[in-house]
Amino acid sequence: MDTPLRTIAVVGLGTMGTGIAEVLARAGREVIGIDVSEAAARQAVASLEASTARAVRREGITERERRDVLARFRTFGDLQAAADAELVIEVVPETYEIKQQVFRDLDAIVSPAAILATGTNALSVTRLAAESRRPERVLGLHFFNPAPAMKLVEVVSSVLTAPSAVETVTRLARELGKQPVAVGDRPGFVADGLLFGYLNQAAAMYEANYASREDIDAAMRLGCGLPMGPLALLDLIGVDTARTVLEAMYSASHDRLHAPAPVLGQLSRAGLTGRKSGRGFYTYDAPGGRTVVPDALTPVAGADAVAGRPVSSVGVAGSGTMASGIAEVFAKAGYAVVLAARGPEKADTARERIATSLERSVSKGRLTAQARDETLARITPAGSLDALAGVDLAVEAVAEDLEVKRELFRTLDKVCKPGAVLATTTSSLPVVAVARVTSRPQDVVGMHFFNPAPAMKLVEVVRTVLTGDDAHATVREVCAAVRKHPVDCGDRAGFIVNALLFPYLNNAVKMVEEHYATPDDIDAAMKLGGGYPMGPFELLDVVGLDVSLAIEKVLHGEFRDPGLAPAPLLEHLVAAGCLGRKTGRGFREYASR
């Protein structure tokens, strides 16, 4: 079955099929495009003409090379055209009935040596192969959209697939300039298996009215460095498509995290399927349009705005990396900052850490020497919380331990002047639990910065059921003053970012635990297929496996969903002291700590 794959048929010339055809034609293959719709075939040709014309203008290819590419792509309206193809890739609508019919028809048309590939990202390759006369030649070949740009290709084997067929298409993927990842047959495979669970949770979070669509999307873009927020991505993928994928995942896993959020079904039934219909979670300028336009849910600037309290001085309690980073942020923005630690030496050390950070900014040309000196002059180190008596805003950045934070807030309650806003930077603990130990819970709010605070633009603003409107408004105004993007959320475990991020990381660990894929393949899949800046295992090792486990335990304890239970493999690694980069070993080993 070691065929050269010179002639390849693509069945279904929608966006994905057209993109795959372009990749193949530009790589020198003879491509037979097949679609029952003449309009779709014409559009595919026009799309290839347009993309290759752009490539010529950008000097990526010559005009002669462009003509050769166009000559290698021919379109037909009947499957008989695939008779001479050595590989057929079907990208027809995502239903068993349609795909099985295509495979049955191809059985009678192609040669016995031809390989049949399905482009499905949700349906069972095994079930499709079982319908074929020669199931050993059937496999999955899952490209990502847009196919010409995305480097990942998942090569999916069923228990029936011949290894030689897998080797042949894997070699083809490399020749196309793609990175193939070999995976077994389960709904969603690697990339979509992790991605769609995360998207589903984001939809459920929005449906619960926990946070606005804009804040959910901004939180994941700014907090995790993702190219798109989850709700905007659902609109791009298609809400109906996402629901289909999740239904397939849930039928296989019975994991409640994969049960499609009801809002996905409601939008689908209403025809609000995302960009392609002109409306989904957002509203667009036209069906197929990319530009979001205001609608009834779009926030109106200044509507029902409550004025915040004046803030000229800020206190930061703590001496670690986060406390130093937050103090630097406020001082750069012109605030007088009191940096209070447990003793003068710790406070001075934290200030020196800030001085070193500012010096790096000067050396990189991001800050002038004068601005460095002025910033540092605004920071007053103190060895006691008593120094925070006169500040307008006190921000704690101490250990992520509820009792430690409660004790600190009892002290702040006694020390800080009336009217001062008291903020906690907790990433997972209940804000109301620290608010209740004070005599002024209306003044307490969550202000969750992300590490490193000087670089990360996001702040999650967490209000409890007791937080006053003016205290909440104060923190939002301060965020704007320090050039951070505030997102509002309620007081529940994980807030926005961690509540969506850590179940995704936990599911990646479960994939390794089940021997479905390796950490390297999963990291490659999410970076190349999802556009993530880091793979899940890279991120886990950076964050720290102990920190990750603690957050996952908090999420599981609050939501009580079995799907959120920490993966045993993660618990075992933490118990063994393998905590990631900081110990030299986590999911990978590192040369030095």
C-alpha positions in Angstrom: 0.0 0.0 0.0 3.1 2.3 -0.3 1.6 4.5 -2.9 3.3 7.8 -4.1 0.0 9.8 -3.8 0.5 11.9 -6.9 -3.2 12.2 -7.7 -5.5 13.1 -4.8 -9.2 13.7 -4.8 -10.9 16.1 -2.4 -14.7 15.4 -1.9 -16.5 18.5 -0.6 -15.4 21.9 -1.7 -16.5 24.0 1.2 -14.0 26.2 3.1 -12.0 23.3 4.4 -12.0 21.2 1.3 -10.9 24.2 -0.8 -8.1 24.9 1.6 -6.9 21.3 1.5 -7.1 21.4 -2.3 -4.9 24.5 -2.3 -2.3 22.9 0.0 -2.1 19.9 -2.2 -2.0 21.7 -5.6 0.7 24.1 -4.3 2.7 21.1 -3.2 2.8 19.7 -6.8 -0.1 17.1 -6.5 -2.7 16.6 -9.1 -6.0 17.5 -7.3 -9.4 16.4 -8.3 -12.0 18.5 -6.6 -15.5 17.0 -6.3 -18.7 18.7 -5.2 -22.3 18.1 -6.2 -22.8 21.9 -6.1 -21.5 23.7 -9.3 -21.5 26.9 -7.3 -19.2 25.4 -4.7 -16.8 24.2 -7.4 -16.7 27.6 -9.0 -16.1 29.2 -5.7 -13.3 26.8 -5.0 -11.6 27.7 -8.3 -12.1 31.4 -7.6 -10.7 31.1 -4.1 -7.6 29.3 -5.5 -7.2 32.0 -8.2 -7.4 34.7 -5.6 -5.0 33.2 -3.1 -2.4 32.4 -5.7 -2.7 35.9 -7.1 -2.0 37.3 -3.6 1.0 34.9 -3.4 2.4 36.4 -6.6 1.9 40.0 -5.4 3.8 39.1 -2.2 6.5 37.4 -4.3 5.8 34.0 -2.7 5.5 32.4 -6.1 6.1 33.4 -9.7 3.3 33.9 -12.2 4.3 30.7 -14.0 4.2 28.7 -10.8 0.7 30.2 -10.2 -0.5 29.0 -13.6 1.0 25.5 -12.8 -0.9 25.4 -9.5 -4.2 26.3 -11.2 -3.7 23.8 -13.9 -3.2 21.0 -11.3 -6.7 21.7 -9.8 -9.7 20.4 -11.7 -13.3 20.2 -10.5 -16.0 17.7 -11.1 -19.6 17.1 -10.0 -19.5 13.3 -9.7 -17.5 10.8 -7.6 -16.5 8.9 -10.7 -13.8 11.5 -11.2 -12.0 10.0 -8.3 -11.4 6.7 -10.1 -7.6 7.3 -10.7 -6.9 8.9 -7.3 -4.4 7.2 -5.0 -5.9 9.1 -2.0 -9.4 10.5 -1.5 -10.0 13.0 1.3 -13.7 13.5 2.1 -14.7 16.8 3.7 -18.5 16.5 3.4 -21.0 17.6 6.0 -20.5 16.1 9.5 -23.1 13.3 9.5 -22.6 9.6 9.4 -25.3 9.2 6.8 -23.6 11.4 4.2 -20.0 10.3 4.9 -21.0 6.6 4.9 -22.7 7.0 1.5 -19.6 8.7 0.1 -17.4 5.8 1.4 -19.8 3.1 0.0 -19.8 4.9 -3.4 -16.0 5.2 -3.5 -15.6 1.5 -2.8 -17.0 0.8 -6.2 -14.9 3.5 -8.0 -11.4 3.7 -6.6 -8.6 1.1 -7.0 -8.1 -1.5 -4.2 -4.8 0.2 -3.3 -6.3 3.7 -2.9 -6.4 5.2 0.6 -9.7 6.7 1.8 -9.4 9.5 4.4 -12.1 11.2 6.4 -11.7 14.8 7.4 -14.0 14.4 10.4 -13.2 16.0 13.7 -16.1 14.4 15.6 -17.3 11.2 14.1 -15.9 7.7 14.7 -13.3 6.7 12.1 -13.8 3.1 13.1 -17.5 3.3 12.3 -16.9 4.8 8.9 -14.2 2.3 8.2 -16.5 -0.6 9.1 -18.8 0.5 6.3 -16.0 0.1 3.7 -15.2 -3.1 1.8 -11.5 -2.5 2.7 -11.4 -1.0 6.2 -7.7 -1.4 6.4 -7.2 1.5 3.9 -9.6 3.9 5.8 -8.2 6.5 8.2 -8.7 10.0 9.5 -6.8 13.0 8.1 -7.8 16.0 10.1 -6.6 19.4 8.8 -7.2 22.6 10.7 -8.8 25.8 9.4 -7.5 27.6 7.5 -5.7 24.6 6.0 -3.0 26.6 4.0 -1.9 28.4 7.2 -2.3 25.8 10.0 0.6 23.4 10.4 -1.1 20.6 12.3 -2.5 17.5 10.7 -3.9 14.7 13.0 -3.5 11.3 11.4 -6.2 9.1 12.9 -6.0 5.3 13.0 -8.8 2.9 13.8 -8.2 -0.6 15.1 -8.7 -1.7 11.5 -6.2 0.7 9.8 -3.1 -0.8 8.2 0.1 0.7 9.5 1.3 1.1 5.9 -1.6 3.4 5.1 -0.7 5.5 8.2 2.9 5.7 7.1 2.0 6.8 3.6 -0.3 9.7 4.6 2.1 10.7 7.4 4.9 11.1 4.9 2.5 13.1 2.6 1.7 15.4 5.5 5.4 16.1 6.0 5.9 16.7 2.3 3.1 19.3 2.5 5.0 21.2 5.1 2.7 20.1 7.9 3.4 18.5 11.3 1.6 15.2 11.6 0.5 13.9 15.0 -0.6 10.2 15.2 -3.7 9.7 17.3 -6.2 7.0 18.0 -9.9 7.1 17.2 -11.9 9.1 19.8 -14.2 12.1 19.3 -12.3 15.3 18.9 -9.0 13.5 18.7 -6.3 15.6 20.6 -6.8 19.3 19.6 -10.5 19.4 19.3 -10.9 17.0 22.2 -9.3 19.6 24.5 -10.6 22.7 22.7 -14.3 21.9 22.5 -14.5 21.0 26.2 -13.1 24.5 27.0 -15.4 26.2 24.5 -18.4 24.4 26.0 -17.5 25.5 29.5 -17.2 29.1 28.3 -20.6 28.9 26.7 -22.1 27.6 30.0 -20.4 30.4 31.9 -22.0 32.9 29.6 -25.3 31.2 29.8 -25.2 31.4 33.6 -24.8 35.1 33.3 -21.6 34.9 35.3 -19.7 37.2 33.0 -20.5 39.1 29.8 -19.4 37.7 26.4 -16.9 40.6 26.0 -15.3 39.9 29.5 -15.1 36.2 29.0 -13.3 36.6 25.6 -11.1 39.4 26.9 -10.1 37.4 29.9 -8.9 34.4 27.9 -7.1 36.5 25.3 -5.3 38.7 27.8 -5.0 36.2 30.6 -3.8 33.3 28.5 -2.4 34.9 25.3 -5.0 33.2 23.1 -5.5 34.5 19.6 -9.3 34.6 20.1 -11.8 34.4 23.0 -13.9 31.3 23.3 -17.2 32.8 22.3 -15.8 34.6 19.3 -14.1 31.3 18.3 -17.4 29.4 18.6 -18.9 32.0 16.2 -16.0 31.4 13.8 -16.3 27.6 14.0 -20.0 27.6 13.8 -22.3 27.1 16.9 -24.0 24.2 15.2 -20.7 22.6 14.3 -19.5 22.9 17.9 -22.7 21.4 19.2 -22.3 18.4 16.8 -18.7 17.8 17.9 -19.7 18.0 21.6 -22.6 15.6 21.1 -20.2 13.1 19.6 -17.7 13.6 22.5 -20.4 13.3 25.1 -21.8 10.1 23.6 -18.4 8.5 23.9 -17.2 10.0 27.2 -20.5 10.6 29.2 -18.5 13.4 30.8 -20.8 16.2 31.8 -18.2 18.7 30.7 -18.8 17.6 27.2 -22.6 17.7 27.4 -23.4 20.7 25.1 -24.4 23.8 27.0 -28.1 24.4 26.3 -27.4 27.8 24.8 -25.6 26.1 21.9 -28.7 24.2 21.0 -30.9 27.3 21.4 -28.7 29.3 19.1 -28.5 26.5 16.6 -32.2 26.0 16.4 -32.8 29.7 16.0 -30.4 29.7 13.0 -27.9 31.9 14.9 -24.9 29.8 14.0 -22.2 32.4 14.2 -20.3 34.3 11.5 -21.8 32.3 8.6 -25.3 33.4 9.5 -24.3 36.9 10.6 -25.2 36.3 14.3 -24.3 33.9 17.0 -22.9 35.0 20.4 -22.1 38.3 18.6 -23.7 40.1 15.7 -21.8 40.6 12.5 -22.0 43.1 9.6 -23.3 40.5 7.2 -23.6 36.7 6.9 -20.1 35.5 6.5 -18.8 38.8 7.8 -15.9 39.3 10.2 -16.8 42.7 11.7 -18.7 42.6 15.0 -21.4 45.3 15.1 -23.2 46.6 18.2 -26.4 44.9 19.3 -28.7 44.9 22.3 -26.1 43.2 24.4 -23.2 45.5 23.6 -22.1 47.4 26.7 -22.7 51.1 26.6 -19.8 53.2 28.0 -20.8 55.1 31.0 -24.3 53.7 31.3 -25.5 53.6 34.9 -21.9 54.4 36.0 -21.3 54.8 39.7 -18.4 57.1 40.7 -15.5 55.5 42.4 -13.7 56.8 45.5 -10.6 59.0 45.0 -7.3 57.1 45.1 -3.9 58.8 45.3 -2.0 56.4 47.5 -1.9 52.6 47.3 -0.6 50.0 49.8 0.7 46.6 48.8 1.0 43.9 51.4 3.5 41.2 50.6 7.1 40.8 49.5 7.0 38.2 46.8 7.2 38.4 43.1 3.5 39.3 42.7 3.6 42.0 45.4 6.6 43.6 43.8 5.1 43.5 40.4 1.9 45.1 41.6 3.8 47.8 43.4 5.8 48.5 40.3 2.6 48.8 38.2 1.1 51.4 40.6 4.3 53.4 41.0 4.8 53.6 37.2 1.3 55.0 36.9 2.1 57.8 39.3 0.6 56.5 42.6 2.4 56.9 45.9 3.0 53.3 47.0 3.7 51.8 50.4 5.1 48.3 50.1 4.5 46.6 53.4 6.2 43.3 54.3 6.9 41.2 57.4 9.9 43.2 58.5 12.1 45.9 57.0 14.5 43.5 55.3 11.8 41.7 53.3 10.4 45.1 52.3 13.8 46.4 51.2 14.4 43.1 49.2 11.1 43.6 47.4 12.0 47.2 46.5 15.3 46.0 45.2 13.5 43.5 43.0 11.5 46.4 41.6 14.7 48.4 41.0 16.1 45.4 39.1 13.0 45.1 37.0 13.0 48.8 36.2 16.7 48.7 35.2 15.9 45.9 32.7 13.2 48.1 31.2 15.7 50.9 30.8 18.3 48.6 29.2 15.7 47.4 26.7 14.6 51.0 25.8 11.2 50.7 27.3 11.7 53.2 30.1 13.9 56.3 30.5 16.4 56.6 33.3 14.4 59.6 34.7 11.2 57.6 34.7 13.0 54.7 36.5 14.2 57.0 39.2 10.8 58.7 39.6 9.0 55.4 39.8 11.4 54.0 42.4 11.1 57.3 44.4 7.3 56.7 44.7 7.8 53.4 46.5 8.2 53.4 50.3 9.2 50.1 51.9 7.8 49.4 55.3 8.3 46.5 57.8 4.8 46.6 59.2 1.2 46.8 58.0 0.8 49.8 60.2 2.3 51.8 57.4 -0.9 51.3 55.4 -2.9 53.5 57.7 -3.3 56.4 55.3 -3.6 54.6 51.9 -6.8 54.9 49.8 -6.5 51.4 48.4 -4.8 48.4 50.1 -4.0 45.4 47.9 -2.8 42.1 49.5 -0.5 39.8 47.6 0.4 37.2 50.3 0.4 33.4 50.3 -2.7 31.7 48.7 -3.8 30.4 52.1 -7.3 31.3 53.3 -6.3 31.6 57.0 -3.2 33.7 56.2 -5.4 36.1 54.1 -8.1 36.2 56.8 -5.6 37.2 59.4 -4.2 39.9 57.2 -7.6 41.3 56.5 -8.4 41.5 60.2 -5.3 43.6 60.5 -6.1 45.8 57.5 -9.5 46.3 58.9 -8.0 47.8 62.1 -5.1 49.7 60.4 -6.6 51.2 57.2 -8.6 54.4 57.4 -12.4 54.4 56.9 -13.4 54.5 53.3 -10.2 52.7 52.1 -10.9 50.0 49.6 -9.4 46.6 50.6 -8.5 44.3 47.7 -7.3 40.7 47.6 -5.3 39.2 44.7 -6.5 35.6 45.3 -6.8 33.5 42.2 -9.0 30.8 43.7 -10.2 31.5 47.2 -13.6 33.0 48.0 -13.3 36.8 48.4 -16.3 36.9 50.7 -14.5 34.7 53.1 -11.9 37.4 53.7 -14.5 40.2 53.5 -16.5 38.7 56.4 -13.7 38.9 58.9 -13.7 42.7 58.5 -16.2 45.2 59.9 -16.6 46.7 56.4 -17.3 43.9 53.8 -18.7 46.5 51.5 -15.2 47.8 51.0 -13.7 44.5 50.0 -13.2 43.4 46.4 -11.1 40.9 44.4 -8.4 42.4 42.2 -6.7 39.4 40.6 -3.6 40.4 38.7 -1.8 38.0 36.5 1.9 37.2 36.6 4.1 39.0 35.7 2.0 41.9 36.8 3.9 44.6 34.9 3.5 42.8 31.6 0.0 41.2 31.8 -2.8 43.5 30.9 -5.7 41.6 32.6 -7.2 42.2 36.0 -10.2 40.1 37.1 -12.4 42.4 39.3 -14.4 40.2 41.7 -17.3 41.5 43.6 -19.0 39.6 46.3 -22.7 39.9 47.3 -21.6 42.4 49.9 -19.3 44.6 47.8 -20.4 48.2 47.5 -21.0 49.7 44.0 -18.5 52.5 44.7 -15.8 50.1 45.9 -16.3 48.1 42.7 -16.2 51.3 40.6 -13.0 52.4 42.4 -11.1 49.3 41.4 -12.3 49.5 37.8 -11.2 53.2 37.6 -7.8 52.3 39.1 -7.4 49.5 36.6 -7.9 52.1 33.8 -5.4 54.4 35.4 -2.7 51.7 35.5 -3.5 50.7 31.9 -5.0 47.3 32.7 -8.1 45.8 31.2 -10.6 45.0 34.0 -13.2 42.2 33.5 -16.1 41.7 36.0 -16.9 38.4 37.5 -18.7 37.0 40.5 -17.1 35.4 43.6 -16.8 31.8 42.7 -13.9 29.4 42.3 -11.5 30.2 39.5 -13.3 33.3 38.4 -13.1 33.4 34.6 -9.5 32.4 33.5 -8.7 29.6 36.0 -12.2 28.2 35.8 -11.7 27.7 32.0 -8.0 27.1 31.9 -7.4 24.4 34.5 -10.1 21.9 33.5 -8.5 22.0 30.0 -5.1 21.3 31.5 -6.6 18.5 33.6 -8.1 16.9 30.5 -4.7 17.0 28.8 -3.2 15.1 31.7 -6.0 12.6 31.5 -5.1 12.0 27.8 -1.5 11.1 28.8 -2.8 9.0 31.7 -4.9 7.0 29.3 -2.0 6.6 26.9 -3.9 8.3 24.1 -1.1 10.7 23.2 2.2 11.9 24.5 2.9 15.3 26.2 5.0 16.3 23.1 2.2 15.5 20.7 -0.5 17.2 22.8 1.6 20.3 23.2 2.3 20.4 19.4 -1.4 19.9 18.7 -2.5 22.8 20.8 0.2 25.2 19.6 -0.1 24.3 15.9 -3.9 23.5 15.8 -5.2 25.9 18.4 -2.8 28.8 18.2 -2.0 28.5 21.9 1.3 30.2 22.9 2.2 27.2 25.1 1.2 23.6 25.1 -0.7 22.4 28.2 2.3 20.5 29.6 4.7 23.4 29.0 2.3 25.6 30.9 1.7 23.1 33.7 5.5 22.9 34.3 5.8 26.7 34.3 2.8 27.3 36.7 3.9 24.5 39.0 2.1 21.1 39.3 1.4 21.8 43.0 -0.2 25.1 42.2 -2.2 23.5 39.4 -3.4 20.7 41.6 -4.4 23.1 44.4 -6.5 25.1 41.9 -8.1 22.0 40.5 -9.0 20.8 43.9 -10.7 24.1 44.7 -12.7 23.9 41.4 -13.7 20.3 42.1 -14.7 21.1 45.6 -16.9 24.0 44.6 -18.6 22.7 41.5 -18.7 19.0 42.6 -18.5 17.8 39.0 -16.8 14.4 38.6 -15.2 15.7 35.4 -13.3 18.3 37.4 -11.6 15.8 39.7 -7.8 16.2 39.4 -6.2 13.5 37.2 -4.5 10.9 39.5 -1.3 11.3 37.4 -1.0 14.9 38.5 -1.5 14.0 42.1 1.2 11.3 41.8 3.7 13.7 40.3 3.1 16.2 43.1 3.4 13.6 45.8 6.8 12.6 44.2 8.0 16.2 44.4 8.0 16.6 40.6 6.5 20.1 40.5 7.8 21.4 37.2 10.5 23.8 36.3 11.0 24.9 39.9 12.2 21.4 41.0 13.8 20.5 37.7 11.3 17.9 36.8 7.5 17.8 36.1 6.1 16.3 32.9 9.5 16.9 31.5 13.0 17.1 33.0 15.0 20.3 32.9 18.8 20.8 32.9 18.7 23.1 35.9 16.1 24.7 38.2 
